[in-house]
């Protein structure tokens, strides 16, 4: 049932109902103060609660109905509820109309209708813990299921045989509750159809065979009991227990609206009503009563006093003790020794301190009048519409339920002086607008915001509903925007707003800078005027264009030409360093087509001369071959790329064939080169610098041989 009520409350909130009010996890419809003990409270003087109405066939077609589901059967004209995988009937009669009262709240409080009042359990409050006045809180459904009591000895201790176990749907167990005075037939674990003829009623000529535990005059719902003569109310018993005679709003257990109280027996003129040790009051002659006689001269009389002096006779204390006023032996008011008078509080802090939600002045009151004071401090109810001082407030003040006819710039919420404007909830500051500089702080703990807007707490959420073509700003400006529909993020400046429109916001894209367009999904752009439309691509720099998938264009004015391509365009050349001191690396000069290695002699060590003759021998042993890289052959090139989609699943994307024929190269194998010369970091790579050095050494060795051969030839010519 609680889930149903919560769902109903949620539905009402979603549909925008203005009759809904929530506080302290309670929902109220028709009331601004829903009961804290209820998840949902319905209040109306002109409407009822309408339960789901189905015919028998529709009810039986409900698939796996949950325990406690309630519907109204149009065929049977009766409420049905689900219990133990079967439908049970709940029907009203003229004598049990109050038994089923407001099924929406619970049928739980079955107080007096089943005669389960606390006095009917012999005031055995020590054995019924946390059950309120009675077993009444019969929880959330029609009856007390055994699982609700379920041997809960903490809540129901030693109930003995007086009530037994209240099984399933009000099954009356052996000798318990004595079959509800034999008038309620317990049929097949249901309340069944309770015919009005089965119920005993009070006979105007007297009744016999009654049991005070079950037979009573009163109500079985939360409604007062009224006594009338000539159809005019004469007395009232409130649901809270106060009994009023001559008043319909008693405030005490017995409240008599009369100038006199009459006890006919034993009455003599000027006798007083006194009580014995048992609380039995009788008329007594005060002049012959040794206990009462002293009061004739010194004490105040209940019926009034004469010959008093305001400076001598008073009600109060003569020592440093508060004066306390009680009713029913419970303190109601207190006058402190310091002069503060409290009503409903024993610790007043003002001369008059009233602990109540309302103050009532009966005379001159009309709906929506205001309590105003004259120059003497006398407060009376006044009509604000006819009061020249109060009338402006009717038109100038903001209404909590909304305002109409306002003018921006004239009507506002704020201050007219250099004072901070603060918004609080639950007495805690949530928003502050500084009067001095207009800075706004949102969140707890901000007393002096450091910018036009400072937000603290668990973060800032900016969202968009996905409608329209922009989020949400249009035109030129500097923006920070997040499109929660596409998970797209933008920071920077736009000149015409096109960079932030729907066309240029790819799913999961990021744009940082000025005028960047990022239409590609999962793509990014950083810098200025970059246009990234390829999926999973990145553009860094200025005026780069990336139209291909998985490409990275870096620099200025770069353009992608193929999928999964890395493009750099830097007019000032390139420098790549491989150490922290930037002394090792390669450079590509502006306009150059070859890499230059950093080869400064001051940055080298372990320098030794080579044996040039050995160089030629080693080169001679190398095998120079023609070969192809596997990835540059028709059969060996990549056919697809493996990546992850936005949902996190691994996918394969086909690639366009880059090579229509095998590509060939000429050179030595890295392993052979490393074996002969031992140069480089590993045997699977060859450094271009090492190849150039070996070639230079080989040339030098050849030059030396040529010189020797020329010398030999010259000597041969001479001979």
Secondary structure, DSSP 4 states (H G I P E B T S, - for coil): -HHHHHHHHHHHHHTT-TTEEEETTEEEES-SS--TT-SEEE--SS------EE-HHHHHT-TTPPTT-EEEETTTTEEEEEETTEEEEE---TTSGGGS--TTT-S---TGGGT--GGGGTT-TTTB-SSTTSTT--TTSSS--HHHHTT-TTTB---HHHH---BTTTB--TTSTHHHHTTS--BTTB-B---GGGS----TT---S--TTT--SS-SSS--EEEEETTEEEEEE-TTS-EEES-SS--SSEEE-SS-----TT--TT-EEEE-TTS-EEEE-GGG-TTTTTHHHHSPPTT---S--TTT--SS-SSS--EEEEETTEEEEEE-TTS-EEES-SS--SSEEE-SS-----TT--TT-EEEE-TTS-EEEE-GGG-TTTHHHHHHSPPTT---S--BTTB-SS-SSS--EEEEETTEEEEEE-TTT--EEESTT-SS-SSSEEE-SS-------S-SSBSS--SSEEEEEEETTTTEEEEEEESSSGGGBGGGB-TT-EEEEES-EE-STT-EEEEES-EE-STT-EEEEES-EE-STT-EEEEES-B--STT-EEEE-TT-EEEE-STTS-SEEEE-TT--S-EE---GGG--S-----HHHHHHHHHHS--EEE--GGGSTTTS--EEEEE-TTS-EEEEE-----SS---EEE--HHHHHHHH--SS-TT---HHHHHHHHHHHHHHHHHHHHHHHHHHHHHHH-
